[in-house]
Amino acid sequence: QVQLVESGGGLVQAGGSLRLSCVASGIIFSINTVGWYRQAPGKQRELVALITSGAAPNYADSVKGRFTISRDNAKNTVYLQMNSLESEDTAVYYCAARPPGGASYWGQGTQVTVSS
C-alpha cells in the first residue's frame, strides 16, 4: 500500500520560514518524480516544485528564489524549504509521487498559514 505522509505545516508570520517533509512508503522512491502542490481556498491545486533524481528541480515562478525542494532517496523523503513566506503562500500543501509512465500518488496534505 502506497502512503505519502506530510509534516511540517503550521502558522508562521510573513517573512518567516517552514520546512515541509513527506515520507513515502510502498513505492520505489528513487525512480519517482516527487513534488509539492498547493491549494488555496477557492483556487485550483497548483504545482509548487518537482524533482526527479538526477535532474534539476522545477519551480513555479511564484516561489522561485524562496522555496527549495530536495530529496533523500535513502530516507524515502522529499522536503520543501520555504523561506520569505508571504500571505499568498497560505494553502494546503500536498506531496505527490509519480512513477515513470504511471499515475500520481498523493498525500493527505498539510496546512500552511502565513499571517501578515
VMD Tcl script that builds the backbone (N, CA, C; Angstrom):
set m [mol new atoms 348]
animate dup $m
set s [atomselect $m all]
$s set {name element resname resid chain x y z} {
  {N N GLN 1 A 0.846 -1.192 0.000}
  {CA C GLN 1 A 0.000 0.000 0.000}
  {C C GLN 1 A 0.886 1.248 0.000}
  {N N VAL 2 A 0.571 2.143 -0.919}
  {CA C VAL 2 A 1.362 3.363 -1.029}
  {C C VAL 2 A 0.871 4.392 -0.018}
  {N N GLN 3 A 1.805 4.994 0.689}
  {CA C GLN 3 A 1.466 6.064 1.618}
  {C C GLN 3 A 2.462 7.206 1.473}
  {N N LEU 4 A 1.928 8.410 1.463}
  {CA C LEU 4 A 2.739 9.627 1.497}
  {C C LEU 4 A 2.253 10.420 2.697}
  {N N VAL 5 A 3.146 10.707 3.618}
  {CA C VAL 5 A 2.758 11.384 4.851}
  {C C VAL 5 A 3.547 12.685 4.979}
  {N N GLU 6 A 2.794 13.789 4.924}
  {CA C GLU 6 A 3.409 15.109 5.043}
  {C C GLU 6 A 3.472 15.560 6.498}
  {N N SER 7 A 4.425 16.410 6.782}
  {CA C SER 7 A 4.523 17.039 8.095}
  {C C SER 7 A 5.251 18.373 7.945}
  {N N GLY 8 A 5.159 19.197 8.986}
  {CA C GLY 8 A 5.906 20.443 8.995}
  {C C GLY 8 A 5.092 21.694 8.758}
  {N N GLY 9 A 3.817 21.540 8.439}
  {CA C GLY 9 A 2.993 22.721 8.236}
  {C C GLY 9 A 2.718 23.424 9.556}
  {N N GLY 10 A 2.103 24.603 9.437}
  {CA C GLY 10 A 1.763 25.346 10.637}
  {C C GLY 10 A 1.494 26.799 10.340}
  {N N LEU 11 A 1.479 27.589 11.404}
  {CA C LEU 11 A 1.229 29.027 11.314}
  {C C LEU 11 A 2.546 29.767 11.466}
  {N N VAL 12 A 2.794 30.688 10.554}
  {CA C VAL 12 A 4.043 31.449 10.587}
  {C C VAL 12 A 3.756 32.874 10.145}
  {N N GLN 13 A 4.533 33.799 10.645}
  {CA C GLN 13 A 4.376 35.193 10.228}
  {C C GLN 13 A 5.011 35.423 8.867}
  {N N ALA 14 A 4.508 36.401 8.163}
  {CA C ALA 14 A 5.090 36.768 6.874}
  {C C ALA 14 A 6.577 37.058 7.043}
  {N N GLY 15 A 7.355 36.556 6.102}
  {CA C GLY 15 A 8.798 36.692 6.177}
  {C C GLY 15 A 9.483 35.524 6.854}
  {N N GLY 16 A 8.714 34.670 7.481}
  {CA C GLY 16 A 9.255 33.525 8.188}
  {C C GLY 16 A 9.511 32.337 7.278}
  {N N SER 17 A 9.892 31.227 7.909}
  {CA C SER 17 A 10.250 30.019 7.174}
  {C C SER 17 A 9.564 28.794 7.762}
  {N N LEU 18 A 9.361 27.812 6.912}
  {CA C LEU 18 A 8.885 26.494 7.316}
  {C C LEU 18 A 9.577 25.463 6.446}
  {N N ARG 19 A 9.697 24.265 6.975}
  {CA C ARG 19 A 10.228 23.140 6.202}
  {C C ARG 19 A 9.223 22.007 6.229}
  {N N LEU 20 A 8.736 21.651 5.063}
  {CA C LEU 20 A 7.820 20.538 4.937}
  {C C LEU 20 A 8.599 19.268 4.612}
  {N N SER 21 A 8.097 18.156 5.127}
  {CA C SER 21 A 8.676 16.851 4.831}
  {C C SER 21 A 7.575 15.912 4.370}
  {N N CYS 22 A 7.938 14.973 3.536}
  {CA C CYS 22 A 6.996 13.957 3.067}
  {C C CYS 22 A 7.739 12.629 2.998}
  {N N VAL 23 A 7.259 11.688 3.782}
  {CA C VAL 23 A 7.859 10.351 3.803}
  {C C VAL 23 A 6.968 9.400 3.006}
  {N N ALA 24 A 7.579 8.688 2.089}
  {CA C ALA 24 A 6.848 7.760 1.228}
  {C C ALA 24 A 7.130 6.325 1.626}
  {N N SER 25 A 6.119 5.479 1.445}
  {CA C SER 25 A 6.281 4.040 1.635}
  {C C SER 25 A 5.459 3.321 0.599}
  {N N GLY 26 A 5.871 2.081 0.291}
  {CA C GLY 26 A 5.127 1.293 -0.671}
  {C C GLY 26 A 5.479 1.559 -2.120}
  {N N ILE 27 A 6.496 2.386 -2.363}
  {CA C ILE 27 A 6.934 2.670 -3.733}
  {C C ILE 27 A 8.452 2.596 -3.802}
  {N N ILE 28 A 8.963 2.433 -5.030}
  {CA C ILE 28 A 10.414 2.527 -5.229}
  {C C ILE 28 A 10.710 4.014 -5.374}
  {N N PHE 29 A 10.988 4.638 -4.266}
  {CA C PHE 29 A 11.013 6.096 -4.185}
  {C C PHE 29 A 11.982 6.707 -5.191}
  {N N SER 30 A 13.142 6.099 -5.350}
  {CA C SER 30 A 14.204 6.727 -6.137}
  {C C SER 30 A 13.827 6.927 -7.600}
  {N N ILE 31 A 12.920 6.133 -8.138}
  {CA C ILE 31 A 12.581 6.258 -9.561}
  {C C ILE 31 A 11.394 7.176 -9.791}
  {N N ASN 32 A 10.800 7.636 -8.715}
  {CA C ASN 32 A 9.631 8.504 -8.832}
  {C C ASN 32 A 10.032 9.973 -8.974}
  {N N THR 33 A 9.261 10.682 -9.781}
  {CA C THR 33 A 9.296 12.133 -9.707}
  {C C THR 33 A 8.441 12.519 -8.505}
  {N N VAL 34 A 8.978 13.322 -7.623}
  {CA C VAL 34 A 8.234 13.717 -6.427}
  {C C VAL 34 A 8.148 15.228 -6.371}
  {N N GLY 35 A 7.129 15.689 -5.695}
  {CA C GLY 35 A 6.982 17.127 -5.646}
  {C C GLY 35 A 5.922 17.588 -4.692}
  {N N TRP 36 A 5.727 18.887 -4.715}
  {CA C TRP 36 A 4.763 19.543 -3.851}
  {C C TRP 36 A 3.795 20.366 -4.693}
  {N N TYR 37 A 2.542 20.279 -4.319}
  {CA C TYR 37 A 1.478 21.088 -4.894}
  {C C TYR 37 A 0.791 21.809 -3.743}
  {N N ARG 38 A 0.005 22.816 -4.078}
  {CA C ARG 38 A -0.749 23.506 -3.035}
  {C C ARG 38 A -2.106 23.926 -3.571}
  {N N GLN 39 A -3.040 24.060 -2.632}
  {CA C GLN 39 A -4.385 24.504 -2.988}
  {C C GLN 39 A -4.866 25.493 -1.946}
  {N N ALA 40 A -5.086 26.711 -2.395}
  {CA C ALA 40 A -5.619 27.752 -1.525}
  {C C ALA 40 A -7.144 27.725 -1.600}
  {N N PRO 41 A -7.812 28.262 -0.591}
  {CA C PRO 41 A -9.281 28.268 -0.598}
  {C C PRO 41 A -9.836 28.940 -1.855}
  {N N GLY 42 A -10.754 28.248 -2.527}
  {CA C GLY 42 A -11.379 28.795 -3.710}
  {C C GLY 42 A -10.537 28.754 -4.964}
  {N N LYS 43 A -9.375 28.127 -4.882}
  {CA C LYS 43 A -8.483 28.069 -6.050}
  {C C LYS 43 A -8.183 26.632 -6.424}
  {N N GLN 44 A -7.694 26.452 -7.649}
  {CA C GLN 44 A -7.310 25.123 -8.096}
  {C C GLN 44 A -5.956 24.728 -7.508}
  {N N ARG 45 A -5.741 23.431 -7.417}
  {CA C ARG 45 A -4.450 22.938 -6.969}
  {C C ARG 45 A -3.399 23.322 -8.006}
  {N N GLU 46 A -2.250 23.780 -7.521}
  {CA C GLU 46 A -1.199 24.215 -8.438}
  {C C GLU 46 A 0.139 23.601 -8.043}
  {N N LEU 47 A 0.987 23.460 -9.048}
  {CA C LEU 47 A 2.323 22.942 -8.814}
  {C C LEU 47 A 3.166 23.963 -8.074}
  {N N VAL 48 A 3.927 23.485 -7.089}
  {CA C VAL 48 A 4.894 24.332 -6.399}
  {C C VAL 48 A 6.306 23.981 -6.859}
  {N N ALA 49 A 6.661 22.702 -6.771}
  {CA C ALA 49 A 8.006 22.282 -7.158}
  {C C ALA 49 A 8.018 20.785 -7.407}
  {N N LEU 50 A 8.864 20.360 -8.348}
  {CA C LEU 50 A 9.034 18.954 -8.681}
  {C C LEU 50 A 10.513 18.634 -8.725}
  {N N ILE 51 A 10.851 17.385 -8.405}
  {CA C ILE 51 A 12.235 16.969 -8.516}
  {C C ILE 51 A 12.293 15.506 -8.944}
  {N N THR 52 A 13.122 15.243 -9.915}
  {CA C THR 52 A 13.401 13.895 -10.386}
  {C C THR 52 A 14.871 13.607 -10.125}
  {N N SER 53 A 15.173 12.399 -9.686}
  {CA C SER 53 A 16.565 12.047 -9.396}
  {C C SER 53 A 17.441 12.298 -10.614}
  {N N GLY 54 A 18.525 13.025 -10.416}
  {CA C GLY 54 A 19.474 13.278 -11.484}
  {C C GLY 54 A 19.132 14.444 -12.375}
  {N N ALA 55 A 18.057 15.155 -12.076}
  {CA C ALA 55 A 17.659 16.292 -12.891}
  {C C ALA 55 A 17.490 17.530 -12.022}
  {N N ALA 56 A 17.519 18.681 -12.662}
  {CA C ALA 56 A 17.327 19.932 -11.929}
  {C C ALA 56 A 15.866 20.064 -11.509}
  {N N PRO 57 A 15.624 20.639 -10.359}
  {CA C PRO 57 A 14.236 20.823 -9.925}
  {C C PRO 57 A 13.489 21.842 -10.779}
  {N N ASN 58 A 12.181 21.730 -10.783}
  {CA C ASN 58 A 11.316 22.711 -11.428}
  {C C ASN 58 A 10.506 23.430 -10.363}
  {N N TYR 59 A 10.352 24.735 -10.535}
  {CA C TYR 59 A 9.612 25.540 -9.572}
  {C C TYR 59 A 8.559 26.391 -10.273}
  {N N ALA 60 A 7.482 26.648 -9.567}
  {CA C ALA 60 A 6.533 27.657 -10.028}
  {C C ALA 60 A 7.214 29.019 -9.940}
  {N N ASP 61 A 6.880 29.888 -10.871}
  {CA C ASP 61 A 7.501 31.214 -10.883}
  {C C ASP 61 A 7.284 31.950 -9.562}
  {N N SER 62 A 6.152 31.721 -8.950}
  {CA C SER 62 A 5.796 32.453 -7.734}
  {C C SER 62 A 6.670 32.099 -6.534}
  {N N VAL 63 A 7.387 30.975 -6.603}
  {CA C VAL 63 A 8.186 30.555 -5.455}
  {C C VAL 63 A 9.682 30.525 -5.750}
  {N N LYS 64 A 10.061 30.779 -6.993}
  {CA C LYS 64 A 11.481 30.746 -7.349}
  {C C LYS 64 A 12.269 31.730 -6.501}
  {N N GLY 65 A 13.391 31.254 -5.988}
  {CA C GLY 65 A 14.241 32.093 -5.143}
  {C C GLY 65 A 13.847 32.086 -3.686}
  {N N ARG 66 A 12.677 31.543 -3.372}
  {CA C ARG 66 A 12.219 31.497 -1.972}
  {C C ARG 66 A 12.097 30.074 -1.444}
  {N N PHE 67 A 11.678 29.151 -2.309}
  {CA C PHE 67 A 11.463 27.758 -1.907}
  {C C PHE 67 A 12.556 26.880 -2.519}
  {N N THR 68 A 12.910 25.830 -1.793}
  {CA C THR 68 A 13.879 24.856 -2.289}
  {C C THR 68 A 13.360 23.451 -2.033}
  {N N ILE 69 A 13.278 22.659 -3.094}
  {CA C ILE 69 A 12.871 21.266 -2.962}
  {C C ILE 69 A 14.125 20.395 -2.968}
  {N N SER 70 A 14.097 19.350 -2.156}
  {CA C SER 70 A 15.206 18.408 -2.128}
  {C C SER 70 A 14.653 17.028 -1.788}
  {N N ARG 71 A 15.471 16.011 -2.036}
  {CA C ARG 71 A 15.033 14.651 -1.750}
  {C C ARG 71 A 16.174 13.862 -1.165}
  {N N ASP 72 A 15.820 12.908 -0.313}
  {CA C ASP 72 A 16.780 11.972 0.256}
  {C C ASP 72 A 16.260 10.579 -0.056}
  {N N ASN 73 A 16.789 9.968 -1.104}
  {CA C ASN 73 A 16.283 8.665 -1.536}
  {C C ASN 73 A 16.529 7.575 -0.492}
  {N N ALA 74 A 17.565 7.733 0.298}
  {CA C ALA 74 A 17.845 6.742 1.337}
  {C C ALA 74 A 16.772 6.757 2.423}
  {N N LYS 75 A 16.117 7.909 2.583}
  {CA C LYS 75 A 15.075 8.046 3.613}
  {C C LYS 75 A 13.672 8.092 3.012}
  {N N ASN 76 A 13.574 7.909 1.682}
  {CA C ASN 76 A 12.263 7.965 1.009}
  {C C ASN 76 A 11.526 9.260 1.356}
  {N N THR 77 A 12.254 10.354 1.364}
  {CA C THR 77 A 11.705 11.611 1.846}
  {C C THR 77 A 11.998 12.751 0.867}
  {N N VAL 78 A 10.996 13.600 0.687}
  {CA C VAL 78 A 11.154 14.826 -0.080}
  {C C VAL 78 A 10.842 15.990 0.852}
  {N N TYR 79 A 11.619 17.055 0.685}
  {CA C TYR 79 A 11.496 18.225 1.545}
  {C C TYR 79 A 11.137 19.454 0.720}
  {N N LEU 80 A 10.522 20.419 1.392}
  {CA C LEU 80 A 10.300 21.717 0.787}
  {C C LEU 80 A 10.671 22.770 1.827}
  {N N GLN 81 A 11.786 23.438 1.597}
  {CA C GLN 81 A 12.201 24.534 2.455}
  {C C GLN 81 A 11.572 25.808 1.924}
  {N N MET 82 A 10.794 26.456 2.757}
  {CA C MET 82 A 10.067 27.646 2.342}
  {C C MET 82 A 10.556 28.838 3.154}
  {N N ASN 83 A 11.149 29.799 2.486}
  {CA C ASN 83 A 11.655 30.999 3.118}
  {C C ASN 83 A 10.903 32.219 2.611}
  {N N SER 84 A 11.027 33.308 3.334}
  {CA C SER 84 A 10.387 34.569 2.941}
  {C C SER 84 A 8.912 34.360 2.608}
  {N N LEU 85 A 8.238 33.672 3.486}
  {CA C LEU 85 A 6.842 33.321 3.234}
  {C C LEU 85 A 5.961 34.567 3.166}
  {N N GLU 86 A 4.981 34.484 2.285}
  {CA C GLU 86 A 4.037 35.576 2.052}
  {C C GLU 86 A 2.626 35.067 2.326}
  {N N SER 87 A 1.713 35.996 2.569}
  {CA C SER 87 A 0.328 35.581 2.845}
  {C C SER 87 A -0.251 34.785 1.677}
  {N N GLU 88 A 0.229 35.076 0.459}
  {CA C GLU 88 A -0.257 34.353 -0.723}
  {C C GLU 88 A 0.189 32.897 -0.745}
  {N N ASP 89 A 1.108 32.535 0.127}
  {CA C ASP 89 A 1.555 31.144 0.214}
  {C C ASP 89 A 0.634 30.297 1.089}
  {N N THR 90 A -0.323 30.921 1.729}
  {CA C THR 90 A -1.267 30.182 2.567}
  {C C THR 90 A -2.063 29.198 1.719}
  {N N ALA 91 A -2.018 27.929 2.107}
  {CA C ALA 91 A -2.675 26.878 1.339}
  {C C ALA 91 A -2.487 25.546 2.057}
  {N N VAL 92 A -3.187 24.548 1.563}
  {CA C VAL 92 A -2.878 23.173 1.945}
  {C C VAL 92 A -1.832 22.668 0.954}
  {N N TYR 93 A -0.746 22.153 1.482}
  {CA C TYR 93 A 0.363 21.671 0.658}
  {C C TYR 93 A 0.301 20.140 0.592}
  {N N TYR 94 A 0.357 19.636 -0.628}
  {CA C TYR 94 A 0.264 18.200 -0.869}
  {C C TYR 94 A 1.567 17.680 -1.472}
  {N N CYS 95 A 1.959 16.536 -0.991}
  {CA C CYS 95 A 3.091 15.813 -1.554}
  {C C CYS 95 A 2.556 14.855 -2.623}
  {N N ALA 96 A 3.309 14.689 -3.697}
  {CA C ALA 96 A 2.915 13.761 -4.755}
  {C C ALA 96 A 4.132 12.990 -5.236}
  {N N ALA 97 A 3.880 11.760 -5.659}
  {CA C ALA 97 A 4.928 10.913 -6.230}
  {C C ALA 97 A 4.383 10.256 -7.488}
  {N N ARG 98 A 5.154 10.336 -8.565}
  {CA C ARG 98 A 4.706 9.769 -9.836}
  {C C ARG 98 A 5.784 8.866 -10.406}
  {N N PRO 99 A 5.457 7.563 -10.547}
  {CA C PRO 99 A 6.434 6.656 -11.160}
  {C C PRO 99 A 6.492 6.894 -12.657}
  {N N PRO 100 A 7.555 6.478 -13.327}
  {CA C PRO 100 A 7.653 6.652 -14.776}
  {C C PRO 100 A 6.466 6.026 -15.501}
  {N N GLY 101 A 5.734 6.808 -16.261}
  {CA C GLY 101 A 4.605 6.290 -17.029}
  {C C GLY 101 A 3.377 5.951 -16.209}
  {N N GLY 102 A 3.386 6.288 -14.935}
  {CA C GLY 102 A 2.270 5.926 -14.079}
  {C C GLY 102 A 1.508 7.126 -13.540}
  {N N ALA 103 A 0.450 6.827 -12.801}
  {CA C ALA 103 A -0.357 7.886 -12.195}
  {C C ALA 103 A 0.267 8.313 -10.871}
  {N N SER 104 A -0.071 9.525 -10.459}
  {CA C SER 104 A 0.498 10.078 -9.236}
  {C C SER 104 A -0.196 9.527 -7.991}
  {N N TYR 105 A 0.592 9.423 -6.952}
  {CA C TYR 105 A 0.076 9.154 -5.615}
  {C C TYR 105 A 0.111 10.469 -4.841}
  {N N TRP 106 A -0.841 10.624 -3.922}
  {CA C TRP 106 A -0.959 11.881 -3.188}
  {C C TRP 106 A -0.998 11.652 -1.688}
  {N N GLY 107 A -0.441 12.605 -0.972}
  {CA C GLY 107 A -0.595 12.621 0.464}
  {C C GLY 107 A -1.881 13.316 0.859}
  {N N GLN 108 A -2.128 13.374 2.176}
  {CA C GLN 108 A -3.362 13.958 2.680}
  {C C GLN 108 A -3.288 15.478 2.786}
  {N N GLY 109 A -2.091 16.020 2.762}
  {CA C GLY 109 A -1.944 17.472 2.813}
  {C C GLY 109 A -1.601 17.981 4.199}
  {N N THR 110 A -0.925 19.121 4.219}
  {CA C THR 110 A -0.598 19.795 5.470}
  {C C THR 110 A -0.861 21.286 5.295}
  {N N GLN 111 A -1.493 21.878 6.279}
  {CA C GLN 111 A -1.896 23.282 6.180}
  {C C GLN 111 A -0.722 24.202 6.490}
  {N N VAL 112 A -0.539 25.182 5.629}
  {CA C VAL 112 A 0.430 26.253 5.865}
  {C C VAL 112 A -0.342 27.565 5.881}
  {N N THR 113 A -0.235 28.283 6.972}
  {CA C THR 113 A -0.918 29.564 7.108}
  {C C THR 113 A 0.108 30.640 7.414}
  {N N VAL 114 A 0.127 31.677 6.576}
  {CA C VAL 114 A 1.066 32.782 6.746}
  {C C VAL 114 A 0.272 34.018 7.143}
  {N N SER 115 A 0.575 34.532 8.309}
  {CA C SER 115 A -0.138 35.713 8.787}
  {C C SER 115 A 0.645 36.969 8.404}
  {N N SER 116 A -0.110 37.983 8.001}
  {CA C SER 116 A 0.537 39.233 7.563}
  {C C SER 116 A 0.579 40.255 8.678}
}
mol reanalyze $m
mol bondsrecalc $m
mol representation Tube
mol addrep $m
